[in-house]
Amino acid sequence: MKQLRVITEKCTSCVQCELACAFVQTGTFQPSRSVIRVHIFDEQAVYAPYTCFQCDEAWCLTACPVNAIGIDSDTNAKVVMDDVCVGCAVCTVACPYGTMFYNPDTHKAFKCDLCGGDPACVKSCPTGALEYVDMDQPDWLASWADKVNRGFQHMQDEEGGNA
Amino acid sequence: MSATNTMHGWTGTVLRVNLTTGAITKEPLNAEWARDYVGGRGLGVKYLSEEMDPSVDPLSPENKMIFATGPLTGTNASCGSRYMVVTKGALTNAITTSNSGGFWGPEMKFAGYDMIILEGKAAQPSYLWIYDDRVELREATHLWGKTVWQTEEALRAELGVPDTIIASIGPAGENLVRFACIMNDLHRAAGRSGVGAVMGSKNLKAIALRGTGGVSLADPQAYLEGQWAMKEKLRQSPVTAEGLPMYGTEVLVNVINEHGALPTRNHQQTVFDEAENISGETLTETRLVANKACFSCTIACGRVSTLPGEASSKYSVTTNPQNWKIAGEGPEYEAAWAMGSECGVGDLDALIKANWLCNDLGMDSISFGASVAAAMELFEKGVVSQDETGIPLEFGSAEALVAMAEKTAYRQGFGDAVAEGSKRMTETLGRPEFFMGVRGQEFAAYEARAIQGMGLGYATSNRGACHLKAYTVAAEILGLPRQMDPRATEEKAEITKIFQDATSTVDATGLCQFLTFGVGLEEMLPQLSAATGVPYTLEELVHIGERIWNLERLWNERAGFTGKDDTLPKRILEEPIPSGPAKGEVNRLGEMLPEYYELRGWDKDGKISEAKKKELGLE
């Protein structure tokens, strides 16, 4: 099964992925509606795109009181069904990764649905920091965490060294 | 809602803040002007021309400041990140248009505004907080005195809204350093002509933004096709696909030095024997941490640089960009030149340190470096002694350079003289011939005696000497779009006019000028038309650029400038380059200027003719 993979080392923080994602959803360039977010850690010079990695446990899905979140059998994406969603936003609290969102205009939850198997963010990335490839595990999370960890470690070392 | 909501590309709304009265108003964008001037530099210059008396003191409440985006700012067009600060320059007394990238301009669009117009002067230190349609002028007494990086940290914590984007001034702007800049996203600068001093004179410390809206398109399908085509071209250009991402703008140090065109020791030489030490190659090998892109940029030329603890702490300055544990940014090529070869300093670590200080203290690193270089020549020639300067201001002294960054921003000791810019400083000390610049603004990093067209571009630049108004280096050195002989004066009037007009248009779209290394107006046109719904033609875009250029010139005429100001320092016109590949050259401005005036449709004194005004709709 293909999965979205993030290679943080290649990210330059240009946010083309956010713009592509927002455009697919709204037809405008409105990054606040993007479900992929580039986290810019300026102090560590780390830029990390982050989105739903379609986890197997899917707490958003189990938490939903009206069963508005289903699984796309082609992509394994967890998908919000707008006509069922009542906008209670319980899923946004349930998700431990912070990748469920709530749209105050439509009163619906929204999340990454992998664009039905052809993710716009991947196509928009100019540096190849996003890939949609066959993987057993979403292993990019490990490298993502490692890079961010190293940044904090470096920062602490510097603090210790300067003190 | 109002009819303005039918606009695409543009948001259709202008935010006006009177700092004296505290009045905050939102008005519809003038659609006719938007069509004729597009946005950014164009619209900003138009509004300033219509609203303000150009003869006022730039640091008086009567000066206005306009922060202007373009219709492509905030879109996914490659490098659609730019905003322009348009005001009367504190350094130059001329109209200035200072451009910056990062994320601030797009955020202004997402908050719902094409432009912010600031008037008057706040009674106390203040900042502006804009969260979509909520706009508040707040007290900033607790922020006054903080550096740029401290301000961003404190303000973000105070506001508590994630993803808030901030533009602010540092101590240099507060202290009215004539070349203070406005910084956003920590490292991006609306750099030149002293726009930060103008903001400081208005008691405005910062503008914090958070916008959750979007930028809409008139014809999404045509727009998407246009942006893909342009991005594809950028991927194929050696400059935008390889040179800039690999080495940043610093790639130019060795290139320009090899042409004997890297001004050195206040333009006394044009070859720097330590150029390799401060080059993009060395920076990349030894001090680069990462590339950082501005919003929507597929080039990512930004240099995130680092200094090991011992390299950072060896200078005797008390300001240490303290919340920056690993990395800062820069230097860029122009800064590396000004603080490097122009000061004779070949120590890259010193340039990184001084560059960070300029960013954190909010000073233009070009004018700062060039002003220190002029001070160093005053010191070398015995015009000022160590009794006056406090420290040995010797060419090549890394310690002096770094120390002066702090002294200048805080106007301590001799820093108070440097803070006036090199024109005022050299005049005050009786040696105006050591000022290397035009209209009060210091040159950029290209020797006008070795690159003839740049001399004409500098001399006629409306905002004072500037490399960003007609980058003929592209043709004269890099061979883009075609190779021209840098030593020749033939065709330079024509290419300068073409570059000035085209650049004015690019600056009006909200796109970044670096695109022009890979693409031209014809690639930008489909996106601009599809985003706005205005069926622009290529001829119109060129015409718009010419209109903007002439309107700036008219503004300067009203401010008291004449054709007599279209000139270069005596050293550039009369003293031959002493050594190197361009040995023996002077700038032959006199061969180019009359032809340039004629091509422009101006009279022999450089005054815009009535016929030209009529043609451009500037009557």
Interface residues (C-beta under 8 A of the other chain):
Chain A: T12 S13 C14 V15 Q16 L19 A20 A22 F23 T26 G27 T28 F29 Q30 P31 S32 R33 D42 E43 Q44 A45 V46 Y47 S124 P126 T127 G151 H154 M155 E158 E159 G161 N162
Chain B: G74 T75 N76 F110 L186 G211 T212 G213 G214 V215 S216 L217 P220 K231 R235 V289 A290 N291 K292 A293 C294 F295 S296 C297 T298 A300 G302 V304 T306 G309 N323 W324 K325 I326 A327
